[in-house]
């Protein structure tokens, strides 16, 4: 059995966690909106047409912020088509996904849904086919109180008070040749800067996300970030990152090493941000919005055969297996280890489309990736401790040297709680892990959850929704001030420890 050591010091802190790092994403794509979160004809719908079963699962994940309405969809979207009386809203072609958008669900419905879900909103502007004026109008509609054309239009639609949306994206993946309105780095940098300037005059309290590269293998990666941030440094707060992984070669060891690539990607973008800060003699950090990340590849073949120009097709409906959940866990650990700079994250997406939640006409259920995401979002609050992991490594075909163990430790001072998230990526063996907790001598194990399945390809379905689920009773104990645990091969582990006072530990008289 391999052995690993995890080292922490309570004084060595990476960062406080921004709760928005556990966000998600709803795009007008496939069945994410229609039949996902909104289905008036469903027996599960509430009085506003929102699916109650979906809402319950979203709230179970404690989703703090949701990005909307895209994605590629936003780059030819007219937000005005989705507000006002529904019988007056036009159906439009969506060039991004080659479907028809009914516009029966739009901005105001999303605001109402987000309130019920308990989530903030991360709204995106169309900088593909539109520009400064349309972005200004949208912000005015959402955040200006009254007395102007756009604010009074909102009030006429039944929303007397402004929506006060704080976080905004300046377009989406504008470097991509698939994007409607693709731009060079220089072209995008200019419109992003000028749009940001106008928006912050209107509402100085908003935060703006500039488009970074669509993924780390774009030919202009690095140069794009440098050009955009050089132009926009004074006006924007975040640069976006998008990254998806897939096991197309059916090489599980290599697939599970993808978190190494994500770690390098984040570090590279941070370096570029800091270079621009230095070049501008600036004082503020440009932080990262990792506002699209997930596993995505299962649906690629099926999507080649979809009928075009229809509404709500079964598009990008990846059915996730157990090894996908392991990688999602490792990606979450990687994100948390960079919590000093990754302040926003959006698991893409939330329902039906490459999503942790699936629906049908007869119910909703949790995919395998639901569980590590839910665990992190609900338990991973507080501060990230600098977690040193001394683990055996292996050679991954694509990513080189990769540790068998991914791990991060979170301290929640308010709850007096420690949480350990860990993935054992070893395909063959369990692993002995030791963590020195003598600085937390009065902490006791409350729970050790383990998610493991002998079949890496095991999935959850509507008929068998509990095929791959976490279970309590993991093998861990505290001995001599050390946490000693055995992590099963290919397993996701969550260990919760809480501080116990002397009075709680005293035996009854």
N, C-alpha and C positions, 0 to 999 in steps of 0.2 A: 504494500500500500504506500503510495506517495505521501510525502509530508510537506506541509506549507506552514509558514509563519506569517501572521498579520501583526503589524506594529502600529500603535497609535500613541499620541500624547495629547492630553486634554488641552494643553496650551497651544498646540499646533493646529490651527484652524484654516481650512481652505476658504470658506465663506459661509455666510448665512444663505440659506436656500430661498430663492425667489419662487414662490408657489406657482408662478406661471410656467415654470419649467416642465410642469406636468400637464400642459395644455393639450388640446386636440384640434381637429380640423373637420369642418363640414363644407363640402363643395357641392355646387349644383352639377353632379356627376353621378351617373347610374342611379342607384336607389338610395343614395345617402340622404337626400331630402325627402323625395316622394317615396313612400313606403318604408322609409327609415325613421325619420323623426316626425314626418307629417303624412297622415293618411286619414282624412276625414271620414271615409267610408268604412274604416276598420272598426270592429267591435271593441278594440283597445283604445280608440281615440277619445280624448276628452272634448269638452265643449268648443275648444279652439282647433280641433283636428290634430292635436299633437298625440303621438302614441305614448300612452302612459307606461306601457311595459318598457319601452326604450328609455324613457325618462328615469325610471327607477334604476336601471342599470347604469345610466350615466351618473346619477347621483351616488350610486354605490362606489363609483370610481373617484368621486370628489373632484371632478374635472374643473380646474380653476378658470380657464379661458379657452375659447373656441374661435379659431380663425374662420373667416367667412368673407365672400361667397366663393372664393377660389384663390389660388389654383389657376390653371390654364383658362378656366371658364371666365375669369374676371377680365381678361384682355380684350374681349369684344362685348362686354356686358354693359347694358344701359340700366343703371339702378332705378331710374324713373319708371321703367316698365313694370317693376315689382312693387309699387306702392299705389295707394288709392283704392277705389272700389274694384273688387276682383272681376266684376263683369265687364270692366273697361280695360283690363290689362291685356296687352297683345301677346300672342304666342310668337316666339322668335326662333330662328335657327341659331344654334350654338356651334360656331365653327371649330371650337377647340376639340369637342368630343363628337361632332357630326350627329347631333341629336336635335330634337325640338324641345325648347324650354317653354312651359306653359305660363310661367310667372305667377302662378297662383300662390306661391310662397316667395316672400321677398324680405326686404330689410326689416320692416316693422314686425312681421311674423317671427323673424329670427330674434329680434329684441325680446319679444314676449316669451319665446321658447327658452331663451337664455336665462331669463328671470326664473322660470320654473326649474331649470336645470341647476340653478345656483352658480352660473358661470359668467365671467366677464366676456367681453367681445373684443376680438382682434379683427378689424375691418380692413379690407383691401381696396385700394383705388385702381381703376382701369387706366394704366399709362401705356397701353398697347394701341388702342384706336382712339383714345381720348386724351385730355391733357389738363392744364392748370385750371381752366374755368370749371370744368365738370367736377374736378376734385374739390374745388372750393365750394361748389354748390352742394355736394354731398356732405361735406363737413358742416356747412351752415345748416342744412336740413337736420342733421343729427344733434348738433351741439349748441346752436344759437338759440337763445330763449324765445324771442318773438320780435315782431316789428319789421321783418324783412321778407322778401319774396319766398325764400326757401323755408325759413322757420315758420312762416304763416301757412305755407303749404303743408308742412308736417302737422300743424295744429288742426288744419282742415281735415286731415286724415284721422283725427281722433287722439292725437298725442300732444296734449297741452304742454307737458314738461319735456325738455330736451333729453335725448338719450345719453348724453355725456360719455361718449365712447372715447377712451384714452389712448388706445394702442392702434396704430394704423400702418399698413404696408404700402409702400410706394411701388405698386405693380407686383408682378410675379414672373420670375424666371425670364427676364427680358433678354438674356443672352442666348436663349434657346431657339434654334431654327424652327422648332415646332410651334413657337409662340406667335400668336397673331400680333403683329406690330413689333417683331423682333428688332432690337437696336444694337448698335455697336456700344462699346463701353463709353466712348465719348458722348454719343447721342443720348444714352440713358443718363449719364451723369449730369448733363445739362438740364434735362427735363425734370429729373429727380430733385436737383438743387432748387430750381425755380419754383417747382410745385411745393416743395418743403418750405421755402421762404414765404410763399403766399399763405400756406396753411397755418404756419406758426404766428403770422400776423393776426389771423382770425382767432386762433385759439392757442396761446403760448403754452398751455398745460399738456398738450398732447405729446405722445412719444411716437417717433417715426422710424420705420424699418426700411432701409435701402436694400435693394436686391443684390445679393451676392451671386456667385456662380450657381448654376442649376445642380451641379454635382462636382465632385473633386476631379473628375476625369475630363471635364470640358477643356478643349484646347486653349482657351483663354483664361483658365483658372489662375489666380494670382495676379495676373496683369489686370483682369477685370476689377477685382477688389481694390487694387491700388489706384486705378483710374477713378473709380466711382467715389471712393472715400477721400481721395485728394481733392475732388471737387465739392463733396458734400459734407466734409468733416464738421463744419460749424453748424449744420442744419439737421443732421440725423443723429439718432441715438443707438441704433443697432444695424448690423449687417446680417442678412439672412444666410443660412446654410440649409441645403436640402441633401439628403442622402438615403438611398435605399439599397438593400442587399438581397441577393437571391442565391439559392443553392442549385444553380442550373446544371452543374456537372455532377450532382449527387455525391459531393465530397463533403461529408459532414464536419470533419475536422477543420478543413479550410473555411467552410461556411461559418463555423462558430468562432473562428479567428477574425471575423470581419470587424469586431470591436477594436482591434488593433488599428485598422485603417481609419475608423472613426476618430480614435484618439489622435492620430497624426493629422487628420484633416482639421480638427478643432485647433490643435496647437499651431498649425500653419496659418490659419485665418487670424488667430490671436496675434501672431507675430506681425502680420501685415497691418492690423489695426494699430499696434503699438508703434510701428514704423511711421505711419501717417501721423499719429499723435506727436511723435518726436519731430517730424518734418514741419509740422504746424506750430511747434512750441506750445502745444495745447495742454490743458489741464484735465480734460475729461477723457475717460475711456470710451471707445466704441465697443459695446458689448455684442454678444451673439444671440440672434434669434434662430434657433434650429427648428424652423417652423414647418418642416416636412421631414419625417424620418420614420422608417419602418422596414419590414421585410415586404418585398413586392416582386413576385415573378410567377406565382402559381396560375394566375388567370391569363397569362399572355397568349397562350394558344387559343383558348376559348374566345378571347376578344377579337381574334382575327376573323371570326365568322359571324360577328354581330350584324344585324340589320341596321342600316343607317337611317337617319332622319325619323326616328320614332321617339317616343317619350319614355323616360325611366327604364332603359334596358338593364339587364343583369350584367353590368359592366364592372371590371376590376374587382370581381368578387373572389378574392383569394380565400381559400379554405386553409387555415393555418394548422400546422401540426406541432408536435411537442418540441422538436428542435428549433422551430421558429420562436417559440416562447423562451427558450434558453437564450437565443441571440437577443431578443428584445430585452430580457433581463440584463444581459451584458452591456447592451447599449445604454440602458438606464443607469447602470453603474458608471459607465464612462462619462455620461453627461453630468452626473453628480460629482465626479472627481474634478470636473471643470466648472463647478458652480460659481467660481469667482468671476467667470466671464460669460458662461452660458446662462442667460437670465430668463429666456423664453424658449419653450420647446413645444412642438405640436406633433403628437403621434398622428400620422396621416393614414387613414382618416378614422372617424369615430363609429359610423354605422354602415354596414353592408359593403362599402367600398374600402378595400384593404383595411379592414376594421376589426376591433376586438369584439364588437357586438353585431350579431346577425338577426334579421327578422324574416318572418314569412307572414302569410295571412292568418296563421294560427298561433303565432307566438314569437318570442325573442329569446336568444340564448347567448352564452358567453363562449367566445372562441378561446383557444389555448393562450393567446397572447394577452387576454384580458387580465389574467391573474398577476403577472409581474407588474403590469402597468397599474393595476388597482392597488397592489401592495405598496408600491413606491409612492403613489399619489396620496394615499391615506396615512402611511406610516413614516414616510421620508420627509419629515418636517423638522425645522430647526437649523442646525449648523452641520456642515460636512467637516469631519476630522481628516487631517492629512493621513491617509491610510497607505502605509507601505506594505506591499505584498511580496513576500519571498516565496516564490512558487517555482516548481519545475516547469520547464518550457518544452514546446515541441515545434517542429518546423512545418508551417502551413504552406501549401503549394503556391498560393497567390500572395500571402501577406508576410511570409518569413517567420521569424521567431515569435511565438505566441505563448503566453502563460496558460497553464491548465486552470488556474484559479483567477477569477475576477472577483473583487471584493471592495466594498466601501462601508465605512462606519459613520452613522449619523447620531448626533447627540441632540436631544430635545430638552433644553434646560427647563422650559416651562412645565413639561410633564415629568421631568426627572427620569428620562427614558433614553436608552441606547438601542439603536437598531442596526443590525448587521445584515446587509444584502450580499449574497455570494452565489456565484455559478461555478460549479465544477464541470469543466468541459471535457474531462477525460472520458473517452468512449468505452473504456474497459474497466477502470478501477475506481473504487472509492478513495477518498483522500482524508488523511488526518490533518486537522488544522488547529493551530494554537494561537490564542490571542491574549496578550498580557493585559489584564484588567485590574492590576493592583492599585491604579489611581481611582478606580471605581469599585473599591472593596465592598461597599455596601449595596451593590447592585446584584440582583438575582434574576435568573432566567424565568421569564413569564411564559414564553412560547417559542417553539422552534417548528416553523412550517417548512415542509418539504414538498416540492413538486417534481415528481419523477415518473417516468413510464419506460418500461423495457423496450417499447417500440418507439423509436424516434419519429416515426411517421404517423403516430396515433393522433386522431383528431376528435373534436367534439362536434356533434350534430344535434339537430332538433330532437331526433329520436333518442339519442344517447348523449345528453348535454354534459354529463359528469364523467366522461371517459378519462379525461385528463384534468385533474383538479389537485390543488395543494391539500396536504394532510398534516395534521399536527402530530407531535410525538417524535420529532427528529432526535438524533443521537448527539446530545450536547450536555455538558455539565461544567460547573466551576470547581476547580481543584487547585488549592494553594494560590488563589488570586489569578489563575489563568482559566480562560474559557477553552475547554477542550471539546472539539466537535469532530464528528466523522460525517463528511458530505458524500452522499451516494454518487456513483458515477452519473454523469449527465443529469445534474439536478440543479434546481433553483431553490435557494435556502433563504429564509427570513428568520432571524433570531431577535426576539425582543427581550430586553432586560430593563428592569425598573428598580429604582432606589427604594430600599426598605429601611425604615427607621428602627431604632432599638425597640420601641414599644410594639412595633408590628412583629418583631422577631421574638419577643419575650414569650415564653411558654405560659399558658394560663395557670393561675394559682389553683 
